[in-house]
Amino acid sequence: MLTSQGEVRYARNVLCPETKEGRAKLLEIEKRKIVAPLDDYLGVSGLPFKMTRLAMLEVAFWGQNQCSYQRAEEILHKKCGIRLNDDTIRLVRQFDICRGLPQRGDSFFAIGQK
């Protein structure tokens, strides 16, 4: 998981119903195929690009303020220590953060950043 402070690695259990009916019910109710309780607790379930919202905002900021996504890639690495390719920066920059993400905040990863 990429945060605005760098990469975080963690191990977690992922739960999936055993039966086809159970999987269908989970998809109907939760709109997802698996449940990762730790991801839910940390507020990172369903995040695209394996990044927190704050990291996405940082990438989008640098991506829009450079003459190219390649330049944004260089600056993100130099200023933030974040290594991404220019295609990922372009995708993050074009992503609609208001419509595409769950409503929960960056609770765990925002600690110490405010």
GUSETOR-262412 format. One record per residue: x, y, z of N, C-alpha, C, O in turn; residue number from 1; residue in one letter. Coordinates in pm, whole numbers, always signed. Layout:
<recs>
<rec <X, Y, Z>, <X, Y, Z>, <X, Y, Z>, <X, Y, Z>, NUM, "a">;
...
</recs>
This chain:
<recs>
<rec <+86, -116, +0>, <+0, +0, +0>, <+90, +123, +0>, <+180, +135, +83>, 1, "m">;
<rec <+65, +210, -92>, <+143, +333, -100>, <+69, +443, -24>, <-48, +470, -51>, 2, "l">;
<rec <+137, +505, +70>, <+81, +618, +143>, <+158, +743, +104>, <+259, +734, +33>, 3, "t">;
<rec <+113, +857, +149>, <+185, +981, +119>, <+319, +986, +191>, <+403, +1070, +159>, 4, "s">;
<rec <+340, +899, +287>, <+466, +892, +361>, <+557, +780, +313>, <+667, +762, +366>, 5, "q">;
<rec <+513, +705, +214>, <+591, +594, +162>, <+511, +466, +160>, <+390, +467, +183>, 6, "g">;
<rec <+579, +357, +133>, <+512, +227, +119>, <+496, +159, +255>, <+585, +164, +340>, 7, "e">;
<rec <+381, +96, +274>, <+352, +17, +395>, <+315, -123, +350>, <+230, -142, +263>, 8, "v">;
<rec <+380, -221, +409>, <+346, -361, +380>, <+285, -422, +506>, <+332, -400, +617>, 9, "r">;
<rec <+179, -500, +486>, <+116, -568, +597>, <+52, -697, +548>, <+12, -708, +432>, 10, "y">;
<rec <+43, -793, +637>, <-22, -921, +605>, <-162, -918, +663>, <-186, -860, +768>, 11, "a">;
<rec <-255, -982, +592>, <-392, -985, +640>, <-461, -1110, +591>, <-418, -1175, +496>, 12, "r">;
<rec <-571, -1143, +659>, <-655, -1253, +616>, <-765, -1199, +527>, <-817, -1090, +549>, 13, "n">;
<rec <-799, -1277, +425>, <-907, -1241, +334>, <-1011, -1351, +344>, <-979, -1469, +335>, 14, "v">;
<rec <-1137, -1311, +363>, <-1246, -1405, +380>, <-1332, -1410, +255>, <-1363, -1308, +194>, 15, "l">;
<rec <-1372, -1532, +219>, <-1457, -1552, +102>, <-1557, -1663, +136>, <-1517, -1768, +186>, 16, "c">;
<rec <-1686, -1641, +110>, <-1784, -1747, +137>, <-1752, -1875, +59>, <-1702, -1869, -54>, 17, "p">;
<rec <-1781, -1989, +119>, <-1751, -2118, +55>, <-1848, -2152, -58>, <-1807, -2212, -157>, 18, "e">;
<rec <-1974, -2114, -43>, <-2075, -2156, -141>, <-2098, -2048, -246>, <-2071, -1930, -225>, 19, "t">;
<rec <-2148, -2093, -360>, <-2182, -2000, -468>, <-2291, -1903, -422>, <-2287, -1784, -455>, 20, "k">;
<rec <-2387, -1954, -346>, <-2495, -1869, -296>, <-2441, -1764, -199>, <-2481, -1648, -203>, 21, "e">;
<rec <-2349, -1805, -114>, <-2288, -1712, -20>, <-2210, -1603, -90>, <-2216, -1486, -52>, 22, "g">;
<rec <-2136, -1642, -195>, <-2061, -1543, -273>, <-2156, -1445, -342>, <-2130, -1325, -347>, 23, "r">;
<rec <-2265, -1498, -396>, <-2364, -1412, -463>, <-2428, -1315, -364>, <-2450, -1198, -397>, 24, "a">;
<rec <-2457, -1362, -242>, <-2518, -1277, -140>, <-2421, -1167, -97>, <-2461, -1051, -81>, 25, "k">;
<rec <-2295, -1202, -77>, <-2194, -1102, -40>, <-2182, -996, -148>, <-2175, -876, -118>, 26, "l">;
<rec <-2179, -1039, -273>, <-2170, -944, -384>, <-2293, -854, -388>, <-2282, -734, -413>, 27, "l">;
<rec <-2409, -911, -363>, <-2534, -833, -364>, <-2537, -730, -252>, <-2573, -615, -273>, 28, "e">;
<rec <-2499, -772, -132>, <-2509, -685, -15>, <-2392, -586, -6>, <-2413, -467, +13>, 29, "i">;
<rec <-2272, -636, -19>, <-2152, -555, +3>, <-2088, -501, -125>, <-2000, -416, -120>, 30, "e">;
<rec <-2133, -551, -239>, <-2076, -511, -370>, <-1929, -546, -381>, <-1851, -473, -442>, 31, "k">;
<rec <-1893, -660, -322>, <-1755, -709, -333>, <-1754, -860, -319>, <-1849, -920, -268>, 32, "r">;
<rec <-1646, -922, -365>, <-1637, -1068, -369>, <-1568, -1126, -247>, <-1586, -1244, -215>, 33, "k">;
<rec <-1487, -1045, -180>, <-1415, -1091, -61>, <-1428, -986, +49>, <-1469, -873, +24>, 34, "i">;
<rec <-1391, -1025, +170>, <-1388, -932, +282>, <-1250, -943, +346>, <-1203, -1052, +378>, 35, "v">;
<rec <-1186, -829, +363>, <-1058, -823, +432>, <-1079, -736, +556>, <-1070, -613, +547>, 36, "a">;
<rec <-1106, -798, +671>, <-1140, -720, +791>, <-1036, -613, +827>, <-1073, -504, +869>, 37, "p">;
<rec <-909, -644, +813>, <-806, -544, +846>, <-814, -424, +752>, <-800, -310, +796>, 38, "l">;
<rec <-835, -449, +624>, <-850, -339, +529>, <-969, -252, +567>, <-961, -129, +561>, 39, "d">;
<rec <-1080, -316, +606>, <-1198, -240, +650>, <-1165, -156, +772>, <-1201, -38, +779>, 40, "d">;
<rec <-1097, -215, +868>, <-1062, -146, +992>, <-971, -26, +965>, <-987, +80, +1025>, 41, "y">;
<rec <-876, -44, +875>, <-781, +63, +843>, <-840, +167, +748>, <-782, +274, +729>, 42, "l">;
<rec <-954, +137, +689>, <-1017, +231, +596>, <-956, +231, +458>, <-962, +332, +387>, 43, "g">;
<rec <-898, +119, +417>, <-833, +113, +286>, <-901, +14, +191>, <-847, -15, +84>, 44, "v">;
<rec <-1018, -36, +228>, <-1090, -128, +139>, <-1133, -56, +13>, <-1184, +56, +18>, 45, "s">;
<rec <-1113, -120, -100>, <-1161, -66, -226>, <-1081, +48, -284>, <-1124, +110, -382>, 46, "g">;
<rec <-966, +78, -228>, <-886, +187, -283>, <-819, +143, -413>, <-759, +36, -420>, 47, "l">;
<rec <-830, +225, -516>, <-764, +190, -643>, <-614, +217, -637>, <-567, +290, -550>, 48, "p">;
<rec <-542, +159, -727>, <-399, +184, -745>, <-314, +141, -625>, <-195, +172, -620>, 49, "f">;
<rec <-373, +72, -528>, <-301, +31, -406>, <-237, +151, -339>, <-121, +147, -296>, 50, "k">;
<rec <-314, +261, -330>, <-270, +385, -268>, <-379, +439, -177>, <-498, +417, -201>, 51, "m">;
<rec <-338, +508, -73>, <-435, +578, +11>, <-484, +703, -63>, <-425, +744, -163>, 52, "t">;
<rec <-590, +761, -13>, <-644, +883, -74>, <-541, +996, -71>, <-525, +1070, -168>, 53, "r">;
<rec <-472, +1009, +42>, <-371, +1116, +52>, <-259, +1097, -49>, <-210, +1194, -108>, 54, "l">;
<rec <-217, +973, -70>, <-113, +946, -170>, <-165, +978, -309>, <-93, +1034, -391>, 55, "a">;
<rec <-292, +942, -336>, <-351, +973, -467>, <-355, +1125, -489>, <-327, +1172, -599>, 56, "m">;
<rec <-390, +1199, -386>, <-394, +1345, -398>, <-255, +1403, -424>, <-240, +1495, -505>, 57, "l">;
<rec <-156, +1349, -356>, <-17, +1394, -378>, <+26, +1366, -522>, <+85, +1452, -587>, 58, "e">;
<rec <-4, +1246, -570>, <+31, +1209, -708>, <-44, +1297, -807>, <+14, +1345, -905>, 59, "v">;
<rec <-173, +1318, -783>, <-252, +1403, -874>, <-200, +1546, -875>, <-194, +1610, -980>, 60, "a">;
<rec <-163, +1597, -758>, <-109, +1733, -750>, <+15, +1748, -836>, <+24, +1838, -919>, 61, "f">;
<rec <+112, +1658, -815>, <+236, +1668, -893>, <+213, +1635, -1039>, <+280, +1690, -1127>, 62, "w">;
<rec <+118, +1546, -1067>, <+88, +1510, -1205>, <+28, +1624, -1285>, <+53, +1635, -1405>, 63, "g">;
<rec <-50, +1709, -1221>, <-114, +1819, -1294>, <-25, +1943, -1303>, <-50, +2030, -1386>, 64, "q">;
<rec <+77, +1951, -1219>, <+158, +2072, -1214>, <+292, +2059, -1287>, <+383, +2140, -1266>, 65, "n">;
<rec <+304, +1960, -1371>, <+428, +1940, -1446>, <+399, +1944, -1595>, <+285, +1929, -1637>, 66, "q">;
<rec <+503, +1964, -1674>, <+485, +1969, -1818>, <+460, +1831, -1878>, <+412, +1821, -1991>, 67, "c">;
<rec <+494, +1725, -1803>, <+469, +1589, -1850>, <+455, +1496, -1730>, <+499, +1528, -1620>, 68, "s">;
<rec <+394, +1381, -1754>, <+384, +1281, -1648>, <+520, +1221, -1617>, <+545, +1178, -1504>, 69, "y">;
<rec <+609, +1219, -1716>, <+746, +1173, -1692>, <+816, +1265, -1592>, <+886, +1218, -1502>, 70, "q">;
<rec <+796, +1394, -1608>, <+856, +1491, -1514>, <+795, +1475, -1375>, <+866, +1484, -1275>, 71, "r">;
<rec <+664, +1451, -1369>, <+598, +1427, -1241>, <+656, +1303, -1173>, <+674, +1301, -1052>, 72, "a">;
<rec <+685, +1200, -1253>, <+747, +1077, -1199>, <+881, +1110, -1133>, <+910, +1062, -1023>, 73, "e">;
<rec <+961, +1191, -1197>, <+1092, +1229, -1143>, <+1077, +1310, -1015>, <+1148, +1286, -917>, 74, "e">;
<rec <+986, +1406, -1014>, <+966, +1492, -897>, <+909, +1413, -779>, <+951, +1432, -665>, 75, "i">;
<rec <+813, +1324, -806>, <+757, +1243, -698>, <+865, +1158, -631>, <+867, +1143, -509>, 76, "l">;
<rec <+954, +1105, -712>, <+1063, +1026, -654>, <+1159, +1114, -574>, <+1199, +1079, -464>, 77, "h">;
<rec <+1195, +1228, -630>, <+1292, +1317, -564>, <+1234, +1382, -439>, <+1301, +1384, -335>, 78, "k">;
<rec <+1114, +1436, -445>, <+1055, +1513, -335>, <+985, +1425, -231>, <+989, +1455, -111>, 79, "k">;
<rec <+920, +1317, -276>, <+835, +1238, -186>, <+887, +1096, -163>, <+838, +1026, -74>, 80, "c">;
<rec <+986, +1054, -241>, <+1036, +917, -229>, <+938, +815, -285>, <+950, +696, -255>, 81, "g">;
<rec <+842, +860, -365>, <+741, +771, -423>, <+786, +732, -563>, <+815, +817, -647>, 82, "i">;
<rec <+791, +601, -587>, <+830, +552, -719>, <+706, +499, -792>, <+649, +397, -753>, 83, "r">;
<rec <+667, +569, -896>, <+556, +530, -982>, <+597, +556, -1125>, <+680, +642, -1152>, 84, "l">;
<rec <+537, +481, -1218>, <+566, +512, -1357>, <+470, +620, -1406>, <+367, +646, -1344>, 85, "n">;
<rec <+504, +681, -1517>, <+423, +793, -1567>, <+282, +752, -1607>, <+191, +833, -1599>, 86, "d">;
<rec <+263, +625, -1649>, <+128, +579, -1683>, <+38, +574, -1560>, <-79, +612, -1567>, 87, "d">;
<rec <+92, +529, -1447>, <+14, +526, -1323>, <-20, +667, -1278>, <-132, +693, -1233>, 88, "t">;
<rec <+74, +759, -1291>, <+49, +899, -1254>, <-64, +955, -1341>, <-152, +1025, -1291>, 89, "i">;
<rec <-62, +924, -1469>, <-168, +971, -1559>, <-303, +914, -1518>, <-403, +986, -1515>, 90, "r">;
<rec <-308, +784, -1486>, <-434, +722, -1445>, <-487, +781, -1314>, <-606, +805, -1300>, 91, "l">;
<rec <-397, +803, -1219>, <-438, +864, -1092>, <-488, +1005, -1118>, <-590, +1046, -1061>, 92, "v">;
<rec <-419, +1079, -1200>, <-457, +1217, -1232>, <-595, +1223, -1296>, <-670, +1317, -1272>, 93, "r">;
<rec <-629, +1124, -1377>, <-756, +1123, -1448>, <-869, +1058, -1367>, <-985, +1064, -1407>, 94, "q">;
<rec <-836, +997, -1255>, <-936, +928, -1174>, <-1026, +1028, -1103>, <-977, +1129, -1051>, 95, "f">;
<rec <-1156, +1002, -1102>, <-1251, +1091, -1035>, <-1259, +1050, -888>, <-1335, +960, -852>, 96, "d">;
<rec <-1181, +1116, -805>, <-1170, +1078, -663>, <-1301, +1098, -588>, <-1327, +1028, -490>, 97, "i">;
<rec <-1384, +1189, -633>, <-1512, +1215, -563>, <-1613, +1103, -587>, <-1690, +1070, -497>, 98, "c">;
<rec <-1612, +1044, -704>, <-1710, +939, -734>, <-1655, +799, -716>, <-1732, +706, -694>, 99, "r">;
<rec <-1524, +783, -725>, <-1467, +650, -732>, <-1426, +587, -601>, <-1384, +471, -601>, 100, "g">;
<rec <-1437, +657, -488>, <-1387, +603, -362>, <-1496, +593, -257>, <-1593, +670, -259>, 101, "l">;
<rec <-1481, +499, -165>, <-1571, +494, -51>, <-1561, +623, +30>, <-1464, +698, +15>, 102, "p">;
<rec <-1657, +649, +114>, <-1663, +776, +188>, <-1577, +781, +313>, <-1566, +887, +373>, 103, "q">;
<rec <-1516, +673, +354>, <-1436, +671, +476>, <-1304, +743, +455>, <-1247, +739, +346>, 104, "r">;
<rec <-1253, +809, +559>, <-1128, +885, +551>, <-1005, +798, +557>, <-1014, +676, +567>, 105, "g">;
<rec <-892, +862, +551>, <-762, +795, +555>, <-720, +773, +700>, <-602, +791, +733>, 106, "d">;
<rec <-811, +734, +785>, <-792, +734, +930>, <-656, +683, +975>, <-586, +753, +1047>, 107, "s">;
<rec <-618, +564, +936>, <-494, +505, +985>, <-371, +575, +927>, <-277, +604, +1001>, 108, "f">;
<rec <-372, +603, +798>, <-254, +656, +734>, <-240, +806, +752>, <-134, +862, +723>, 109, "f">;
<rec <-344, +873, +799>, <-337, +1017, +819>, <-278, +1054, +953>, <-247, +1170, +977>, 110, "a">;
<rec <-262, +956, +1043>, <-208, +984, +1176>, <-69, +1043, +1161>, <+16, +989, +1090>, 111, "i">;
<rec <-48, +1155, +1227>, <+83, +1220, +1225>, <+104, +1309, +1106>, <+211, +1370, +1095>, 112, "g">;
<rec <+8, +1320, +1014>, <+26, +1401, +895>, <-49, +1533, +905>, <-32, +1618, +819>, 113, "q">;
<rec <-130, +1552, +1007>, <-211, +1673, +1015>, <-145, +1781, +1093>, <-201, +1890, +1109>, 114, "k">;
</recs>
